[in-house]
């Protein structure tokens, strides 16, 4: 009995020694081995595999820094990030959408990067995406990519329908879509318009683009109210409604995943999505498509866009060694963004955009030009909620073919109410 | 207290581990949530005191009222059906059927799955274009149904998934209730010539009243708190037509980081559930005595 007791105690002691021994091991590794950095990624879609491959390649390319990548489900990413920032447990480097910067910079949770980054590195960046990361003159993030909405066209269907040119105006687009429907029996366009895995974001992205193409904007210049309840908004909405309802060239109650699948299966001629879809579409066997910048359907070129950026959270005891390592990581990732362009995204550094590796990829060079006509996201903390809510309201307006004037009034009132809360 | 008896001290000591966790993760958030509902706060910044503004705002917030209405719809769609289904299942598994063991397992198994599993499963089954139900309908030459993408059907589809998932729990409660009814009552009823249906309506149902009240109150509370199924199956869509209150609370709190407003809505929901439960208990419970 006593022997057994001793054995048990010995086991417990041994066990606890093992438990306490392991962190000590890690500590010693930190001082002698490579600098350990932690990163949280939100890339879980088609782009995830390209991103993970880049991290692996970064780790293999040098032995000074080791980056650990922790994938967070996209839906939960910002929830987790915000709570971690509030609790002071954020990782060393994070990825943020440019549109979200405004939610984090004012509270001082992101490190201002100006003093850490060399002028050489900065001058390599395209000015539009870089300036979008500045607030009150200070740089809070480094743009990794730009991902505007583009138009994908199915080559075979267009050929069969006798459409030889990519349509450039709303009228041409409708004519092409109708020709496809008539001659091939497939859908003319595949704009997702209902909530599935995602909300009907494509409707919002197109609405934003179409309003801007006419010279309008979503919010007033001082960001204090909605500015789309006018002729511009009306034309944009009526056009989106018409494709589904009067013209019947776009399926109703189509969700994001279904739209993507139908385009892959050749069941529709035109498909709209962010450039991130390119990589996935390329891997689809038997699908021949063209990716082009969003055509200037309603006047000038303008396309909704967002941008993935890297930022460094402010830590309680910021370790300058880790900050320096994080900058090196960001430098490497942006300088090798031709790997990221495989997923479809547009790089932000001149050296990459002009480099051979990027220009060898199909389509990318064509729509890289679209970067010059991207629409900046309104810099207000309310934009996230506005964007989500407009997706619901546009879904309702398009799928139920609501009276456009009433729908726009409702959208305006809702947006103004949202703004009043921030 | 007996001299030398250390019951009180030991009692406190033994319940301390639980009490600490309880206070830290239940009491503190409860009090803090109420406190923060009078502030405008985005988690990262400094809270700004705005007194009752959050509560006044929600009176005017169309999305708050529509979410509350959707929640109420869900409560009305699920509660009666789940009670009746649970009761029928309980009758089947307490009856004389040789299959009752298998039935009990089949009825209860869905309940042990996590919400995410159940909701994902049903979302795929009911997918409009490639879900299995619509595939079968098409094979039979019928048109597919927009289970989750039409405003008319979406809440019913979520309810159907919920029936499948949670009816088994009510079955367990009803089964326990039925087993407590003395066999002698049934025997004497049989002797008096009462048929099975008469026995159910005149013996089982009246004697099950306490269980029914318990099930009803639990079910109403559970249905008011619905979130997961909706969030996974429709994301509140189409066009926000299935967005329920808990989802709206979650979105304002953890997507838009309007913590004060989110907390204010939580307390309104809390009040609604409390009032309904008290009223239910007062009306149904009193007659029972």
Interface residues (C-beta under 8 A of the other chain):
Chain A: X78 X79 X82 X83 X85 X86 X103 X104 X106 X107 X109 X194 X195 X196 X197 X198 X199 X200 X253 X255 X258 X261 X262 X381 X384 X385 X388 X389 X392 X393 X395 X396 X399 X400 X414 X417 X421
Chain B: X40 X42 X43 X44 X45 X57 X60 X61 X62 X63 X127 X128 X129 X130 X146 X148 X149 X150 X151 X234 X235 X236 X237 X238 X239 X240 X241 X251 X254 X255 X256 X257 X258 X261
